[in-house]
Amino acid sequence: MYHPWPTRLAEAAEKTGAGLVLAFELLVHQAARQVELMTARTPPTAAMRQAGQAELRRRAEAAG
């Protein structure tokens, strides 16, 4: 997670109209596709996202 957010680069990109794909969302979608390819089932993307966000919060709290 970048701190502070948005970074100067992200702000500059947004000002030009460029779209941003946050690393976390990229990882969620990559993981979901891998689950789908390995199991031939629809992945629980929302649950995966919630679990990832919970872990990021836990790590931020532990770091102080």
PDBQT receptor file of N, H, CA, C and O in Angstrom, charges set to zero:
ATOM      1  N   MET A   1       0.840  -1.160   0.000  1.00  0.00    +0.000 N 
ATOM      2  CA  MET A   1       0.000   0.000   0.000  1.00  0.00    +0.000 C 
ATOM      3  C   MET A   1       0.897   1.238   0.000  1.00  0.00    +0.000 C 
ATOM      4  O   MET A   1       1.870   1.320   0.750  1.00  0.00    +0.000 OA
ATOM      5  N   TYR A   2       0.556   2.177  -0.839  1.00  0.00    +0.000 N 
ATOM      6  H   TYR A   2      -0.234   2.110  -1.449  1.00  0.00    +0.000 HD
ATOM      7  CA  TYR A   2       1.341   3.397  -0.914  1.00  0.00    +0.000 C 
ATOM      8  C   TYR A   2       0.843   4.400   0.117  1.00  0.00    +0.000 C 
ATOM      9  O   TYR A   2      -0.359   4.583   0.311  1.00  0.00    +0.000 OA
ATOM     10  N   HIS A   3       1.791   5.036   0.762  1.00  0.00    +0.000 N 
ATOM     11  H   HIS A   3       2.767   4.888   0.605  1.00  0.00    +0.000 HD
ATOM     12  CA  HIS A   3       1.431   6.050   1.745  1.00  0.00    +0.000 C 
ATOM     13  C   HIS A   3       2.382   7.218   1.584  1.00  0.00    +0.000 C 
ATOM     14  O   HIS A   3       3.594   7.017   1.654  1.00  0.00    +0.000 OA
ATOM     15  N   PRO A   4       1.902   8.403   1.376  1.00  0.00    +0.000 N 
ATOM     16  CA  PRO A   4       0.489   8.779   1.303  1.00  0.00    +0.000 C 
ATOM     17  C   PRO A   4      -0.108   8.440  -0.062  1.00  0.00    +0.000 C 
ATOM     18  O   PRO A   4       0.600   8.318  -1.062  1.00  0.00    +0.000 OA
ATOM     19  N   TRP A   5      -1.412   8.294  -0.068  1.00  0.00    +0.000 N 
ATOM     20  H   TRP A   5      -1.986   8.392   0.744  1.00  0.00    +0.000 HD
ATOM     21  CA  TRP A   5      -2.133   8.057  -1.310  1.00  0.00    +0.000 C 
ATOM     22  C   TRP A   5      -3.109   9.195  -1.526  1.00  0.00    +0.000 C 
ATOM     23  O   TRP A   5      -3.783   9.612  -0.584  1.00  0.00    +0.000 OA
ATOM     24  N   PRO A   6      -3.199   9.694  -2.705  1.00  0.00    +0.000 N 
ATOM     25  CA  PRO A   6      -2.516   9.273  -3.916  1.00  0.00    +0.000 C 
ATOM     26  C   PRO A   6      -1.087   9.825  -3.969  1.00  0.00    +0.000 C 
ATOM     27  O   PRO A   6      -0.786  10.883  -3.417  1.00  0.00    +0.000 OA
ATOM     28  N   THR A   7      -0.237   9.086  -4.639  1.00  0.00    +0.000 N 
ATOM     29  H   THR A   7      -0.481   8.227  -5.087  1.00  0.00    +0.000 HD
ATOM     30  CA  THR A   7       1.136   9.544  -4.833  1.00  0.00    +0.000 C 
ATOM     31  C   THR A   7       1.136  10.677  -5.853  1.00  0.00    +0.000 C 
ATOM     32  O   THR A   7       0.139  10.909  -6.536  1.00  0.00    +0.000 OA
ATOM     33  N   ARG A   8       2.255  11.374  -5.950  1.00  0.00    +0.000 N 
ATOM     34  H   ARG A   8       3.065  11.186  -5.396  1.00  0.00    +0.000 HD
ATOM     35  CA  ARG A   8       2.346  12.449  -6.952  1.00  0.00    +0.000 C 
ATOM     36  C   ARG A   8       2.169  11.891  -8.363  1.00  0.00    +0.000 C 
ATOM     37  O   ARG A   8       1.553  12.529  -9.217  1.00  0.00    +0.000 OA
ATOM     38  N   LEU A   9       2.711  10.698  -8.600  1.00  0.00    +0.000 N 
ATOM     39  H   LEU A   9       3.211  10.180  -7.906  1.00  0.00    +0.000 HD
ATOM     40  CA  LEU A   9       2.564  10.086  -9.918  1.00  0.00    +0.000 C 
ATOM     41  C   LEU A   9       1.100   9.760 -10.212  1.00  0.00    +0.000 C 
ATOM     42  O   LEU A   9       0.621  10.004 -11.319  1.00  0.00    +0.000 OA
ATOM     43  N   ALA A  10       0.394   9.214  -9.233  1.00  0.00    +0.000 N 
ATOM     44  H   ALA A  10       0.783   9.016  -8.333  1.00  0.00    +0.000 HD
ATOM     45  CA  ALA A  10      -1.028   8.898  -9.426  1.00  0.00    +0.000 C 
ATOM     46  C   ALA A  10      -1.830  10.167  -9.669  1.00  0.00    +0.000 C 
ATOM     47  O   ALA A  10      -2.716  10.178 -10.525  1.00  0.00    +0.000 OA
ATOM     48  N   GLU A  11      -1.541  11.226  -8.941  1.00  0.00    +0.000 N 
ATOM     49  H   GLU A  11      -0.822  11.217  -8.247  1.00  0.00    +0.000 HD
ATOM     50  CA  GLU A  11      -2.239  12.493  -9.150  1.00  0.00    +0.000 C 
ATOM     51  C   GLU A  11      -1.994  13.029 -10.552  1.00  0.00    +0.000 C 
ATOM     52  O   GLU A  11      -2.920  13.480 -11.226  1.00  0.00    +0.000 OA
ATOM     53  N   ALA A  12      -0.728  12.975 -10.991  1.00  0.00    +0.000 N 
ATOM     54  H   ALA A  12       0.024  12.608 -10.444  1.00  0.00    +0.000 HD
ATOM     55  CA  ALA A  12      -0.386  13.462 -12.330  1.00  0.00    +0.000 C 
ATOM     56  C   ALA A  12      -1.091  12.638 -13.402  1.00  0.00    +0.000 C 
ATOM     57  O   ALA A  12      -1.582  13.189 -14.387  1.00  0.00    +0.000 OA
ATOM     58  N   ALA A  13      -1.144  11.321 -13.215  1.00  0.00    +0.000 N 
ATOM     59  H   ALA A  13      -0.745  10.873 -12.415  1.00  0.00    +0.000 HD
ATOM     60  CA  ALA A  13      -1.814  10.460 -14.185  1.00  0.00    +0.000 C 
ATOM     61  C   ALA A  13      -3.302  10.771 -14.261  1.00  0.00    +0.000 C 
ATOM     62  O   ALA A  13      -3.870  10.835 -15.351  1.00  0.00    +0.000 OA
ATOM     63  N   GLU A  14      -3.927  10.962 -13.122  1.00  0.00    +0.000 N 
ATOM     64  H   GLU A  14      -3.465  10.910 -12.236  1.00  0.00    +0.000 HD
ATOM     65  CA  GLU A  14      -5.354  11.270 -13.104  1.00  0.00    +0.000 C 
ATOM     66  C   GLU A  14      -5.650  12.602 -13.784  1.00  0.00    +0.000 C 
ATOM     67  O   GLU A  14      -6.675  12.744 -14.450  1.00  0.00    +0.000 OA
ATOM     68  N   LYS A  15      -4.764  13.572 -13.621  1.00  0.00    +0.000 N 
ATOM     69  H   LYS A  15      -3.931  13.456 -13.080  1.00  0.00    +0.000 HD
ATOM     70  CA  LYS A  15      -4.960  14.879 -14.254  1.00  0.00    +0.000 C 
ATOM     71  C   LYS A  15      -4.927  14.794 -15.773  1.00  0.00    +0.000 C 
ATOM     72  O   LYS A  15      -5.555  15.605 -16.453  1.00  0.00    +0.000 OA
ATOM     73  N   THR A  16      -4.198  13.814 -16.312  1.00  0.00    +0.000 N 
ATOM     74  H   THR A  16      -3.688  13.155 -15.759  1.00  0.00    +0.000 HD
ATOM     75  CA  THR A  16      -4.140  13.645 -17.763  1.00  0.00    +0.000 C 
ATOM     76  C   THR A  16      -5.302  12.821 -18.285  1.00  0.00    +0.000 C 
ATOM     77  O   THR A  16      -5.468  12.673 -19.495  1.00  0.00    +0.000 OA
ATOM     78  N   GLY A  17      -6.110  12.283 -17.376  1.00  0.00    +0.000 N 
ATOM     79  H   GLY A  17      -5.975  12.403 -16.392  1.00  0.00    +0.000 HD
ATOM     80  CA  GLY A  17      -7.233  11.457 -17.783  1.00  0.00    +0.000 C 
ATOM     81  C   GLY A  17      -6.886   9.975 -17.867  1.00  0.00    +0.000 C 
ATOM     82  O   GLY A  17      -7.727   9.160 -18.245  1.00  0.00    +0.000 OA
ATOM     83  N   ALA A  18      -5.654   9.624 -17.518  1.00  0.00    +0.000 N 
ATOM     84  H   ALA A  18      -4.971  10.286 -17.211  1.00  0.00    +0.000 HD
ATOM     85  CA  ALA A  18      -5.255   8.218 -17.546  1.00  0.00    +0.000 C 
ATOM     86  C   ALA A  18      -5.979   7.458 -16.448  1.00  0.00    +0.000 C 
ATOM     87  O   ALA A  18      -6.200   7.981 -15.356  1.00  0.00    +0.000 OA
ATOM     88  N   GLY A  19      -6.339   6.241 -16.742  1.00  0.00    +0.000 N 
ATOM     89  H   GLY A  19      -6.159   5.816 -17.629  1.00  0.00    +0.000 HD
ATOM     90  CA  GLY A  19      -6.975   5.393 -15.741  1.00  0.00    +0.000 C 
ATOM     91  C   GLY A  19      -5.922   4.748 -14.857  1.00  0.00    +0.000 C 
ATOM     92  O   GLY A  19      -4.802   4.492 -15.297  1.00  0.00    +0.000 OA
ATOM     93  N   LEU A  20      -6.281   4.493 -13.632  1.00  0.00    +0.000 N 
ATOM     94  H   LEU A  20      -7.192   4.702 -13.274  1.00  0.00    +0.000 HD
ATOM     95  CA  LEU A  20      -5.375   3.826 -12.698  1.00  0.00    +0.000 C 
ATOM     96  C   LEU A  20      -5.941   2.462 -12.330  1.00  0.00    +0.000 C 
ATOM     97  O   LEU A  20      -7.136   2.319 -12.073  1.00  0.00    +0.000 OA
ATOM     98  N   VAL A  21      -5.079   1.481 -12.309  1.00  0.00    +0.000 N 
ATOM     99  H   VAL A  21      -4.108   1.598 -12.517  1.00  0.00    +0.000 HD
ATOM    100  CA  VAL A  21      -5.450   0.163 -11.803  1.00  0.00    +0.000 C 
ATOM    101  C   VAL A  21      -4.611  -0.047 -10.556  1.00  0.00    +0.000 C 
ATOM    102  O   VAL A  21      -3.386  -0.142 -10.627  1.00  0.00    +0.000 OA
ATOM    103  N   LEU A  22      -5.269  -0.116  -9.430  1.00  0.00    +0.000 N 
ATOM    104  H   LEU A  22      -6.265  -0.038  -9.372  1.00  0.00    +0.000 HD
ATOM    105  CA  LEU A  22      -4.550  -0.279  -8.180  1.00  0.00    +0.000 C 
ATOM    106  C   LEU A  22      -4.002  -1.697  -8.084  1.00  0.00    +0.000 C 
ATOM    107  O   LEU A  22      -4.643  -2.650  -8.527  1.00  0.00    +0.000 OA
ATOM    108  N   ALA A  23      -2.835  -1.828  -7.513  1.00  0.00    +0.000 N 
ATOM    109  H   ALA A  23      -2.314  -1.053  -7.153  1.00  0.00    +0.000 HD
ATOM    110  CA  ALA A  23      -2.154  -3.116  -7.429  1.00  0.00    +0.000 C 
ATOM    111  C   ALA A  23      -3.020  -4.161  -6.734  1.00  0.00    +0.000 C 
ATOM    112  O   ALA A  23      -3.046  -5.318  -7.154  1.00  0.00    +0.000 OA
ATOM    113  N   PHE A  24      -3.716  -3.774  -5.692  1.00  0.00    +0.000 N 
ATOM    114  H   PHE A  24      -3.694  -2.834  -5.351  1.00  0.00    +0.000 HD
ATOM    115  CA  PHE A  24      -4.557  -4.719  -4.972  1.00  0.00    +0.000 C 
ATOM    116  C   PHE A  24      -5.629  -5.305  -5.881  1.00  0.00    +0.000 C 
ATOM    117  O   PHE A  24      -5.848  -6.516  -5.889  1.00  0.00    +0.000 OA
ATOM    118  N   GLU A  25      -6.299  -4.445  -6.649  1.00  0.00    +0.000 N 
ATOM    119  H   GLU A  25      -6.121  -3.461  -6.643  1.00  0.00    +0.000 HD
ATOM    120  CA  GLU A  25      -7.337  -4.932  -7.559  1.00  0.00    +0.000 C 
ATOM    121  C   GLU A  25      -6.748  -5.828  -8.640  1.00  0.00    +0.000 C 
ATOM    122  O   GLU A  25      -7.366  -6.818  -9.030  1.00  0.00    +0.000 OA
ATOM    123  N   LEU A  26      -5.579  -5.494  -9.116  1.00  0.00    +0.000 N 
ATOM    124  H   LEU A  26      -5.077  -4.689  -8.799  1.00  0.00    +0.000 HD
ATOM    125  CA  LEU A  26      -4.907  -6.329 -10.099  1.00  0.00    +0.000 C 
ATOM    126  C   LEU A  26      -4.645  -7.717  -9.521  1.00  0.00    +0.000 C 
ATOM    127  O   LEU A  26      -4.893  -8.726 -10.181  1.00  0.00    +0.000 OA
ATOM    128  N   LEU A  27      -4.147  -7.767  -8.296  1.00  0.00    +0.000 N 
ATOM    129  H   LEU A  27      -3.946  -6.948  -7.760  1.00  0.00    +0.000 HD
ATOM    130  CA  LEU A  27      -3.862  -9.055  -7.656  1.00  0.00    +0.000 C 
ATOM    131  C   LEU A  27      -5.131  -9.875  -7.416  1.00  0.00    +0.000 C 
ATOM    132  O   LEU A  27      -5.127 -11.094  -7.592  1.00  0.00    +0.000 OA
ATOM    133  N   VAL A  28      -6.210  -9.212  -7.018  1.00  0.00    +0.000 N 
ATOM    134  H   VAL A  28      -6.213  -8.223  -6.875  1.00  0.00    +0.000 HD
ATOM    135  CA  VAL A  28      -7.475  -9.923  -6.799  1.00  0.00    +0.000 C 
ATOM    136  C   VAL A  28      -7.935 -10.566  -8.103  1.00  0.00    +0.000 C 
ATOM    137  O   VAL A  28      -8.335 -11.730  -8.117  1.00  0.00    +0.000 OA
ATOM    138  N   HIS A  29      -7.878  -9.817  -9.188  1.00  0.00    +0.000 N 
ATOM    139  H   HIS A  29      -7.553  -8.871  -9.177  1.00  0.00    +0.000 HD
ATOM    140  CA  HIS A  29      -8.348 -10.353 -10.462  1.00  0.00    +0.000 C 
ATOM    141  C   HIS A  29      -7.429 -11.451 -10.993  1.00  0.00    +0.000 C 
ATOM    142  O   HIS A  29      -7.900 -12.420 -11.589  1.00  0.00    +0.000 OA
ATOM    143  N   GLN A  30      -6.136 -11.306 -10.781  1.00  0.00    +0.000 N 
ATOM    144  H   GLN A  30      -5.754 -10.519 -10.297  1.00  0.00    +0.000 HD
ATOM    145  CA  GLN A  30      -5.213 -12.368 -11.181  1.00  0.00    +0.000 C 
ATOM    146  C   GLN A  30      -5.489 -13.648 -10.392  1.00  0.00    +0.000 C 
ATOM    147  O   GLN A  30      -5.539 -14.740 -10.957  1.00  0.00    +0.000 OA
ATOM    148  N   ALA A  31      -5.667 -13.499  -9.091  1.00  0.00    +0.000 N 
ATOM    149  H   ALA A  31      -5.627 -12.612  -8.632  1.00  0.00    +0.000 HD
ATOM    150  CA  ALA A  31      -5.933 -14.665  -8.241  1.00  0.00    +0.000 C 
ATOM    151  C   ALA A  31      -7.261 -15.318  -8.619  1.00  0.00    +0.000 C 
ATOM    152  O   ALA A  31      -7.365 -16.543  -8.665  1.00  0.00    +0.000 OA
ATOM    153  N   ALA A  32      -8.261 -14.504  -8.886  1.00  0.00    +0.000 N 
ATOM    154  H   ALA A  32      -8.176 -13.509  -8.849  1.00  0.00    +0.000 HD
ATOM    155  CA  ALA A  32      -9.565 -15.039  -9.262  1.00  0.00    +0.000 C 
ATOM    156  C   ALA A  32      -9.463 -15.839 -10.557  1.00  0.00    +0.000 C 
ATOM    157  O   ALA A  32     -10.041 -16.920 -10.671  1.00  0.00    +0.000 OA
ATOM    158  N   ARG A  33      -8.741 -15.317 -11.515  1.00  0.00    +0.000 N 
ATOM    159  H   ARG A  33      -8.272 -14.439 -11.422  1.00  0.00    +0.000 HD
ATOM    160  CA  ARG A  33      -8.587 -16.032 -12.789  1.00  0.00    +0.000 C 
ATOM    161  C   ARG A  33      -7.842 -17.349 -12.588  1.00  0.00    +0.000 C 
ATOM    162  O   ARG A  33      -8.177 -18.355 -13.213  1.00  0.00    +0.000 OA
ATOM    163  N   GLN A  34      -6.844 -17.343 -11.725  1.00  0.00    +0.000 N 
ATOM    164  H   GLN A  34      -6.572 -16.526 -11.218  1.00  0.00    +0.000 HD
ATOM    165  CA  GLN A  34      -6.106 -18.573 -11.445  1.00  0.00    +0.000 C 
ATOM    166  C   GLN A  34      -7.010 -19.617 -10.803  1.00  0.00    +0.000 C 
ATOM    167  O   GLN A  34      -6.958 -20.792 -11.166  1.00  0.00    +0.000 OA
ATOM    168  N   VAL A  35      -7.832 -19.198  -9.855  1.00  0.00    +0.000 N 
ATOM    169  H   VAL A  35      -7.874 -18.243  -9.560  1.00  0.00    +0.000 HD
ATOM    170  CA  VAL A  35      -8.776 -20.122  -9.217  1.00  0.00    +0.000 C 
ATOM    171  C   VAL A  35      -9.715 -20.698 -10.272  1.00  0.00    +0.000 C 
ATOM    172  O   VAL A  35      -9.985 -21.899 -10.288  1.00  0.00    +0.000 OA
ATOM    173  N   GLU A  36     -10.206 -19.834 -11.147  1.00  0.00    +0.000 N 
ATOM    174  H   GLU A  36      -9.987 -18.859 -11.135  1.00  0.00    +0.000 HD
ATOM    175  CA  GLU A  36     -11.117 -20.287 -12.196  1.00  0.00    +0.000 C 
ATOM    176  C   GLU A  36     -10.436 -21.300 -13.121  1.00  0.00    +0.000 C 
ATOM    177  O   GLU A  36     -11.029 -22.321 -13.472  1.00  0.00    +0.000 OA
ATOM    178  N   LEU A  37      -9.202 -21.018 -13.512  1.00  0.00    +0.000 N 
ATOM    179  H   LEU A  37      -8.721 -20.189 -13.228  1.00  0.00    +0.000 HD
ATOM    180  CA  LEU A  37      -8.484 -21.924 -14.410  1.00  0.00    +0.000 C 
ATOM    181  C   LEU A  37      -8.175 -23.270 -13.749  1.00  0.00    +0.000 C 
ATOM    182  O   LEU A  37      -8.215 -24.310 -14.405  1.00  0.00    +0.000 OA
ATOM    183  N   MET A  38      -7.871 -23.247 -12.469  1.00  0.00    +0.000 N 
ATOM    184  H   MET A  38      -7.839 -22.402 -11.936  1.00  0.00    +0.000 HD
ATOM    185  CA  MET A  38      -7.496 -24.485 -11.783  1.00  0.00    +0.000 C 
ATOM    186  C   MET A  38      -8.692 -25.321 -11.346  1.00  0.00    +0.000 C 
ATOM    187  O   MET A  38      -8.578 -26.541 -11.222  1.00  0.00    +0.000 OA
ATOM    188  N   THR A  39      -9.831 -24.688 -11.112  1.00  0.00    +0.000 N 
ATOM    189  H   THR A  39      -9.924 -23.698 -11.213  1.00  0.00    +0.000 HD
ATOM    190  CA  THR A  39     -10.980 -25.413 -10.568  1.00  0.00    +0.000 C 
ATOM    191  C   THR A  39     -12.172 -25.470 -11.513  1.00  0.00    +0.000 C 
ATOM    192  O   THR A  39     -13.108 -26.236 -11.283  1.00  0.00    +0.000 OA
ATOM    193  N   ALA A  40     -12.145 -24.662 -12.581  1.00  0.00    +0.000 N 
ATOM    194  H   ALA A  40     -11.384 -24.041 -12.767  1.00  0.00    +0.000 HD
ATOM    195  CA  ALA A  40     -13.277 -24.551 -13.512  1.00  0.00    +0.000 C 
ATOM    196  C   ALA A  40     -14.541 -24.073 -12.800  1.00  0.00    +0.000 C 
ATOM    197  O   ALA A  40     -15.655 -24.367 -13.232  1.00  0.00    +0.000 OA
ATOM    198  N   ARG A  41     -14.357 -23.333 -11.706  1.00  0.00    +0.000 N 
ATOM    199  H   ARG A  41     -13.452 -23.094 -11.356  1.00  0.00    +0.000 HD
ATOM    200  CA  ARG A  41     -15.494 -22.784 -10.959  1.00  0.00    +0.000 C 
ATOM    201  C   ARG A  41     -15.380 -21.263 -10.891  1.00  0.00    +0.000 C 
ATOM    202  O   ARG A  41     -14.293 -20.700 -11.026  1.00  0.00    +0.000 OA
ATOM    203  N   THR A  42     -16.501 -20.624 -10.683  1.00  0.00    +0.000 N 
ATOM    204  H   THR A  42     -17.384 -21.081 -10.573  1.00  0.00    +0.000 HD
ATOM    205  CA  THR A  42     -16.511 -19.178 -10.515  1.00  0.00    +0.000 C 
ATOM    206  C   THR A  42     -15.892 -18.842  -9.168  1.00  0.00    +0.000 C 
ATOM    207  O   THR A  42     -16.371 -19.314  -8.137  1.00  0.00    +0.000 OA
ATOM    208  N   PRO A  43     -14.840 -18.039  -9.157  1.00  0.00    +0.000 N 
ATOM    209  CA  PRO A  43     -14.172 -17.739  -7.895  1.00  0.00    +0.000 C 
ATOM    210  C   PRO A  43     -14.995 -16.785  -7.028  1.00  0.00    +0.000 C 
ATOM    211  O   PRO A  43     -15.769 -15.979  -7.546  1.00  0.00    +0.000 OA
ATOM    212  N   PRO A  44     -14.827 -16.879  -5.718  1.00  0.00    +0.000 N 
ATOM    213  CA  PRO A  44     -15.541 -15.967  -4.798  1.00  0.00    +0.000 C 
ATOM    214  C   PRO A  44     -14.787 -14.637  -4.694  1.00  0.00    +0.000 C 
ATOM    215  O   PRO A  44     -14.167 -14.336  -3.674  1.00  0.00    +0.000 OA
ATOM    216  N   THR A  45     -14.852 -13.856  -5.762  1.00  0.00    +0.000 N 
ATOM    217  H   THR A  45     -15.356 -14.100  -6.591  1.00  0.00    +0.000 HD
ATOM    218  CA  THR A  45     -14.049 -12.635  -5.865  1.00  0.00    +0.000 C 
ATOM    219  C   THR A  45     -14.312 -11.668  -4.708  1.00  0.00    +0.000 C 
ATOM    220  O   THR A  45     -13.375 -11.093  -4.154  1.00  0.00    +0.000 OA
ATOM    221  N   ALA A  46     -15.570 -11.489  -4.349  1.00  0.00    +0.000 N 
ATOM    222  H   ALA A  46     -16.331 -11.956  -4.799  1.00  0.00    +0.000 HD
ATOM    223  CA  ALA A  46     -15.890 -10.566  -3.253  1.00  0.00    +0.000 C 
ATOM    224  C   ALA A  46     -15.259 -11.038  -1.944  1.00  0.00    +0.000 C 
ATOM    225  O   ALA A  46     -14.706 -10.231  -1.197  1.00  0.00    +0.000 OA
ATOM    226  N   ALA A  47     -15.337 -12.325  -1.666  1.00  0.00    +0.000 N 
ATOM    227  H   ALA A  47     -15.786 -12.980  -2.273  1.00  0.00    +0.000 HD
ATOM    228  CA  ALA A  47     -14.739 -12.868  -0.444  1.00  0.00    +0.000 C 
ATOM    229  C   ALA A  47     -13.219 -12.746  -0.485  1.00  0.00    +0.000 C 
ATOM    230  O   ALA A  47     -12.587 -12.461   0.532  1.00  0.00    +0.000 OA
ATOM    231  N   MET A  48     -12.640 -12.960  -1.649  1.00  0.00    +0.000 N 
ATOM    232  H   MET A  48     -13.153 -13.192  -2.476  1.00  0.00    +0.000 HD
ATOM    233  CA  MET A  48     -11.186 -12.822  -1.796  1.00  0.00    +0.000 C 
ATOM    234  C   MET A  48     -10.764 -11.376  -1.524  1.00  0.00    +0.000 C 
ATOM    235  O   MET A  48      -9.777 -11.122  -0.833  1.00  0.00    +0.000 OA
ATOM    236  N   ARG A  49     -11.535 -10.435  -2.082  1.00  0.00    +0.000 N 
ATOM    237  H   ARG A  49     -12.337 -10.642  -2.643  1.00  0.00    +0.000 HD
ATOM    238  CA  ARG A  49     -11.231  -9.010  -1.878  1.00  0.00    +0.000 C 
ATOM    239  C   ARG A  49     -11.347  -8.648  -0.387  1.00  0.00    +0.000 C 
ATOM    240  O   ARG A  49     -10.483  -7.960   0.156  1.00  0.00    +0.000 OA
ATOM    241  N   GLN A  50     -12.412  -9.112   0.263  1.00  0.00    +0.000 N 
ATOM    242  H   GLN A  50     -13.114  -9.672  -0.179  1.00  0.00    +0.000 HD
ATOM    243  CA  GLN A  50     -12.614  -8.812   1.688  1.00  0.00    +0.000 C 
ATOM    244  C   GLN A  50     -11.490  -9.393   2.539  1.00  0.00    +0.000 C 
ATOM    245  O   GLN A  50     -11.003  -8.733   3.457  1.00  0.00    +0.000 OA
ATOM    246  N   ALA A  51     -11.077 -10.614   2.242  1.00  0.00    +0.000 N 
ATOM    247  H   ALA A  51     -11.471 -11.150   1.496  1.00  0.00    +0.000 HD
ATOM    248  CA  ALA A  51      -9.991 -11.238   3.001  1.00  0.00    +0.000 C 
ATOM    249  C   ALA A  51      -8.690 -10.480   2.815  1.00  0.00    +0.000 C 
ATOM    250  O   ALA A  51      -7.938 -10.287   3.770  1.00  0.00    +0.000 OA
ATOM    251  N   GLY A  52      -8.426 -10.055   1.602  1.00  0.00    +0.000 N 
ATOM    252  H   GLY A  52      -9.037 -10.212   0.827  1.00  0.00    +0.000 HD
ATOM    253  CA  GLY A  52      -7.213  -9.289   1.334  1.00  0.00    +0.000 C 
ATOM    254  C   GLY A  52      -7.216  -7.949   2.036  1.00  0.00    +0.000 C 
ATOM    255  O   GLY A  52      -6.204  -7.536   2.602  1.00  0.00    +0.000 OA
ATOM    256  N   GLN A  53      -8.351  -7.266   2.001  1.00  0.00    +0.000 N 
ATOM    257  H   GLN A  53      -9.173  -7.601   1.540  1.00  0.00    +0.000 HD
ATOM    258  CA  GLN A  53      -8.453  -5.975   2.683  1.00  0.00    +0.000 C 
ATOM    259  C   GLN A  53      -8.306  -6.135   4.190  1.00  0.00    +0.000 C 
ATOM    260  O   GLN A  53      -7.674  -5.304   4.842  1.00  0.00    +0.000 OA
ATOM    261  N   ALA A  54      -8.880  -7.188   4.744  1.00  0.00    +0.000 N 
ATOM    262  H   ALA A  54      -9.393  -7.863   4.213  1.00  0.00    +0.000 HD
ATOM    263  CA  ALA A  54      -8.750  -7.438   6.183  1.00  0.00    +0.000 C 
ATOM    264  C   ALA A  54      -7.291  -7.665   6.555  1.00  0.00    +0.000 C 
ATOM    265  O   ALA A  54      -6.821  -7.167   7.578  1.00  0.00    +0.000 OA
ATOM    266  N   GLU A  55      -6.581  -8.411   5.731  1.00  0.00    +0.000 N 
ATOM    267  H   GLU A  55      -6.962  -8.816   4.900  1.00  0.00    +0.000 HD
ATOM    268  CA  GLU A  55      -5.159  -8.663   6.005  1.00  0.00    +0.000 C 
ATOM    269  C   GLU A  55      -4.344  -7.381   5.891  1.00  0.00    +0.000 C 
ATOM    270  O   GLU A  55      -3.443  -7.154   6.699  1.00  0.00    +0.000 OA
ATOM    271  N   LEU A  56      -4.639  -6.552   4.917  1.00  0.00    +0.000 N 
ATOM    272  H   LEU A  56      -5.371  -6.737   4.262  1.00  0.00    +0.000 HD
ATOM    273  CA  LEU A  56      -3.926  -5.277   4.797  1.00  0.00    +0.000 C 
ATOM    274  C   LEU A  56      -4.185  -4.389   6.017  1.00  0.00    +0.000 C 
ATOM    275  O   LEU A  56      -3.266  -3.738   6.514  1.00  0.00    +0.000 OA
ATOM    276  N   ARG A  57      -5.427  -4.360   6.499  1.00  0.00    +0.000 N 
ATOM    277  H   ARG A  57      -6.173  -4.889   6.095  1.00  0.00    +0.000 HD
ATOM    278  CA  ARG A  57      -5.751  -3.578   7.708  1.00  0.00    +0.000 C 
ATOM    279  C   ARG A  57      -4.972  -4.123   8.916  1.00  0.00    +0.000 C 
ATOM    280  O   ARG A  57      -4.413  -3.367   9.711  1.00  0.00    +0.000 OA
ATOM    281  N   ARG A  58      -4.955  -5.462   9.026  1.00  0.00    +0.000 N 
ATOM    282  H   ARG A  58      -5.409  -6.076   8.381  1.00  0.00    +0.000 HD
ATOM    283  CA  ARG A  58      -4.252  -6.095  10.150  1.00  0.00    +0.000 C 
ATOM    284  C   ARG A  58      -2.773  -5.713  10.126  1.00  0.00    +0.000 C 
ATOM    285  O   ARG A  58      -2.198  -5.373  11.161  1.00  0.00    +0.000 OA
ATOM    286  N   ARG A  59      -2.172  -5.768   8.967  1.00  0.00    +0.000 N 
ATOM    287  H   ARG A  59      -2.638  -6.043   8.127  1.00  0.00    +0.000 HD
ATOM    288  CA  ARG A  59      -0.763  -5.426   8.843  1.00  0.00    +0.000 C 
ATOM    289  C   ARG A  59      -0.505  -3.953   9.151  1.00  0.00    +0.000 C 
ATOM    290  O   ARG A  59       0.501  -3.615   9.773  1.00  0.00    +0.000 OA
ATOM    291  N   ALA A  60      -1.410  -3.080   8.717  1.00  0.00    +0.000 N 
ATOM    292  H   ALA A  60      -2.227  -3.355   8.211  1.00  0.00    +0.000 HD
ATOM    293  CA  ALA A  60      -1.253  -1.646   8.978  1.00  0.00    +0.000 C 
ATOM    294  C   ALA A  60      -1.350  -1.380  10.477  1.00  0.00    +0.000 C 
ATOM    295  O   ALA A  60      -0.584  -0.586  11.023  1.00  0.00    +0.000 OA
ATOM    296  N   GLU A  61      -2.290  -2.043  11.137  1.00  0.00    +0.000 N 
ATOM    297  H   GLU A  61      -2.912  -2.688  10.694  1.00  0.00    +0.000 HD
ATOM    298  CA  GLU A  61      -2.450  -1.866  12.578  1.00  0.00    +0.000 C 
ATOM    299  C   GLU A  61      -1.241  -2.405  13.340  1.00  0.00    +0.000 C 
ATOM    300  O   GLU A  61      -0.809  -1.808  14.326  1.00  0.00    +0.000 OA
ATOM    301  N   ALA A  62      -0.701  -3.522  12.887  1.00  0.00    +0.000 N 
ATOM    302  H   ALA A  62      -1.052  -4.007  12.086  1.00  0.00    +0.000 HD
ATOM    303  CA  ALA A  62       0.473  -4.112  13.543  1.00  0.00    +0.000 C 
ATOM    304  C   ALA A  62       1.690  -3.240  13.385  1.00  0.00    +0.000 C 
ATOM    305  O   ALA A  62       2.553  -3.204  14.262  1.00  0.00    +0.000 OA
ATOM    306  N   ALA A  63       1.768  -2.531  12.263  1.00  0.00    +0.000 N 
ATOM    307  H   ALA A  63       1.067  -2.561  11.551  1.00  0.00    +0.000 HD
ATOM    308  CA  ALA A  63       2.920  -1.664  11.986  1.00  0.00    +0.000 C 
ATOM    309  C   ALA A  63       2.841  -0.366  12.792  1.00  0.00    +0.000 C 
ATOM    310  O   ALA A  63       3.829   0.352  12.951  1.00  0.00    +0.000 OA
ATOM    311  N   GLY A  64       1.635  -0.088  13.295  1.00  0.00    +0.000 N 
ATOM    312  H   GLY A  64       0.833  -0.671  13.166  1.00  0.00    +0.000 HD
ATOM    313  CA  GLY A  64       1.475   1.098  14.140  1.00  0.00    +0.000 C 
ATOM    314  C   GLY A  64       1.121   2.276  13.387  1.00  0.00    +0.000 C 
ATOM    315  O   GLY A  64       0.953   3.350  13.965  1.00  0.00    +0.000 OA
TER     316      GLY A  64
